[in-house]
Amino acid sequence: MNDIKDKLYTLIQYFDMTRQRGHTTAMMQGAQNSDCLVMTHTMYMGEQLKKNFNNRKITTVTPDSLNRLRGMNKPLLLDNGVLYTIFWDCLAEIDRLEKLNEIRKDAFAYATEPRKRKKKKCK
């Protein structure tokens, strides 16, 4: 495994082992009364966080609504669930690209290897 894959996998394992330990609560307490962006899986989750922590200054975004970041100049907080998903997506894409690279290498090797020529029979 390469270095970036090791790092991603370590972070994924950490989040797996520390679920329900207060990541989101700590993040939201840090954002208390702060004018910031919070990225959650869904807009509903974001709105629930705003409501639960009574912070109307928060702007919520999701991985599917990144266009809302355009023109923004606020701190961006990412919920651990979003990070977890992004890390897994990155690992999957790295694996896909590595496999594609191997296929291309094999195809190139096959295309460039010397071929034995068939001798034509003379009549």
CORNOR-V316110 format. One record per residue. RES is the residue in three letters. SS is DSSP state (H for helix, E for strand, L for the rest). OMEGA is omega in degrees with one decimal (none if undefined). D_CENTER is the distance of its C-alpha to the mean C-alpha in Angstrom with 1 decimal. Layout:
res=RES ss=SS omega=OMEGA d_center=D_CENTER
res=RES ss=SS omega=OMEGA d_center=D_CENTER
This chain:
res=MET ss=L omega=-179.8 d_center=17.8
res=ASN ss=L omega=-171.5 d_center=16.9
res=ASP ss=H omega=-177.7 d_center=16.2
res=ILE ss=H omega=177.1 d_center=12.5
res=LYS ss=H omega=177.1 d_center=11.9
res=ASP ss=H omega=-179.6 d_center=14.3
res=LYS ss=H omega=179.4 d_center=12.7
res=LEU ss=H omega=-178.9 d_center=9.3
res=TYR ss=H omega=177.4 d_center=11.6
res=THR ss=H omega=177.9 d_center=13.9
res=LEU ss=H omega=177.6 d_center=11.5
res=ILE ss=H omega=178.8 d_center=10.7
res=GLN ss=H omega=179.2 d_center=14.5
res=TYR ss=H omega=179.8 d_center=15.3
res=PHE ss=H omega=175.7 d_center=13.6
res=ASP ss=H omega=-175.9 d_center=15.3
res=MET ss=H omega=-174.5 d_center=18.6
res=THR ss=L omega=176.6 d_center=18.6
res=ARG ss=L omega=178.2 d_center=17.9
res=GLN ss=L omega=179.7 d_center=20.5
res=ARG ss=L omega=174.5 d_center=21.5
res=GLY ss=L omega=178.6 d_center=21.2
res=HIS ss=H omega=-176.4 d_center=17.9
res=THR ss=H omega=179.3 d_center=18.0
res=THR ss=H omega=179.2 d_center=21.7
res=ALA ss=H omega=179.6 d_center=21.6
res=MET ss=H omega=-177.2 d_center=19.1
res=MET ss=H omega=175.9 d_center=21.4
res=GLN ss=H omega=176.1 d_center=24.5
res=GLY ss=H omega=-179.4 d_center=23.4
res=ALA ss=L omega=-177.7 d_center=22.9
res=GLN ss=L omega=178.9 d_center=26.3
res=ASN ss=L omega=179.6 d_center=28.3
res=SER ss=L omega=175.7 d_center=25.7
res=ASP ss=L omega=-173.5 d_center=25.0
res=CYS ss=L omega=174.3 d_center=21.2
res=LEU ss=E omega=175.3 d_center=18.1
res=VAL ss=E omega=177.8 d_center=16.1
res=MET ss=E omega=177.0 d_center=12.8
res=THR ss=L omega=179.7 d_center=13.0
res=HIS ss=L omega=-177.6 d_center=12.1
res=THR ss=L omega=176.8 d_center=15.4
res=MET ss=H omega=178.5 d_center=18.1
res=TYR ss=H omega=177.8 d_center=20.4
res=MET ss=H omega=179.5 d_center=18.6
res=GLY ss=H omega=179.2 d_center=18.6
res=GLU ss=H omega=176.9 d_center=22.3
res=GLN ss=H omega=177.1 d_center=23.1
res=LEU ss=H omega=178.4 d_center=21.8
res=LYS ss=H omega=-178.1 d_center=23.9
res=LYS ss=H omega=-177.2 d_center=26.8
res=ASN ss=H omega=-178.1 d_center=26.6
res=PHE ss=L omega=174.9 d_center=26.4
res=ASN ss=L omega=180.0 d_center=28.8
res=ASN ss=L omega=-178.2 d_center=27.0
res=ARG ss=L omega=-179.0 d_center=27.7
res=LYS ss=L omega=-176.9 d_center=26.4
res=ILE ss=L omega=171.2 d_center=22.7
res=THR ss=E omega=-178.2 d_center=21.0
res=THR ss=E omega=174.9 d_center=18.1
res=VAL ss=E omega=176.1 d_center=15.2
res=THR ss=L omega=175.7 d_center=12.5
res=PRO ss=H omega=179.0 d_center=9.4
res=ASP ss=H omega=-179.5 d_center=12.3
res=SER ss=H omega=-177.6 d_center=14.7
res=LEU ss=H omega=177.3 d_center=13.4
res=ASN ss=H omega=177.2 d_center=16.8
res=ARG ss=H omega=179.7 d_center=18.2
res=LEU ss=H omega=-177.6 d_center=17.0
res=ARG ss=L omega=178.1 d_center=19.5
res=GLY ss=L omega=180.0 d_center=22.5
res=MET ss=L omega=179.0 d_center=21.3
res=ASN ss=L omega=-176.6 d_center=22.2
res=LYS ss=L omega=173.5 d_center=21.2
res=PRO ss=L omega=179.4 d_center=19.1
res=LEU ss=E omega=175.9 d_center=15.6
res=LEU ss=E omega=180.0 d_center=14.8
res=LEU ss=E omega=176.7 d_center=11.6
res=ASP ss=L omega=-176.6 d_center=12.4
res=ASN ss=H omega=177.9 d_center=11.4
res=GLY ss=H omega=177.5 d_center=10.6
res=VAL ss=H omega=178.5 d_center=7.9
res=LEU ss=H omega=-180.0 d_center=6.5
res=TYR ss=H omega=-179.7 d_center=7.3
res=THR ss=H omega=179.7 d_center=5.7
res=ILE ss=H omega=179.3 d_center=2.0
res=PHE ss=H omega=178.3 d_center=4.0
res=TRP ss=H omega=178.7 d_center=5.9
res=ASP ss=H omega=177.9 d_center=4.6
res=CYS ss=H omega=178.5 d_center=4.7
res=LEU ss=H omega=179.8 d_center=7.8
res=ALA ss=H omega=180.0 d_center=9.1
res=GLU ss=H omega=176.2 d_center=9.1
res=ILE ss=H omega=178.0 d_center=10.8
res=ASP ss=H omega=179.5 d_center=13.1
res=ARG ss=H omega=-179.5 d_center=14.0
res=LEU ss=H omega=176.6 d_center=14.8
res=GLU ss=H omega=178.4 d_center=16.8
res=LYS ss=H omega=178.1 d_center=18.7
res=LEU ss=H omega=178.5 d_center=19.4
res=ASN ss=H omega=177.8 d_center=20.7
res=GLU ss=H omega=178.5 d_center=22.9
res=ILE ss=H omega=179.8 d_center=24.3
res=ARG ss=H omega=177.6 d_center=25.1
res=LYS ss=H omega=179.1 d_center=26.7
res=ASP ss=H omega=179.7 d_center=28.8
res=ALA ss=H omega=179.0 d_center=29.8
res=PHE ss=H omega=179.4 d_center=30.8
res=ALA ss=H omega=179.6 d_center=32.8
res=TYR ss=H omega=-177.3 d_center=34.5
res=ALA ss=H omega=-175.4 d_center=35.3
res=THR ss=H omega=-179.5 d_center=36.8
res=GLU ss=L omega=-179.9 d_center=38.7
res=PRO ss=L omega=-179.7 d_center=42.4
res=ARG ss=L omega=172.6 d_center=44.1
res=LYS ss=L omega=-178.9 d_center=47.5
res=ARG ss=L omega=177.2 d_center=49.7
res=LYS ss=L omega=177.3 d_center=52.0
res=LYS ss=L omega=178.5 d_center=55.6
res=LYS ss=L omega=176.9 d_center=57.5
res=LYS ss=L omega=178.8 d_center=60.6
res=CYS ss=L omega=177.0 d_center=63.7
res=LYS ss=L omega=none d_center=66.4
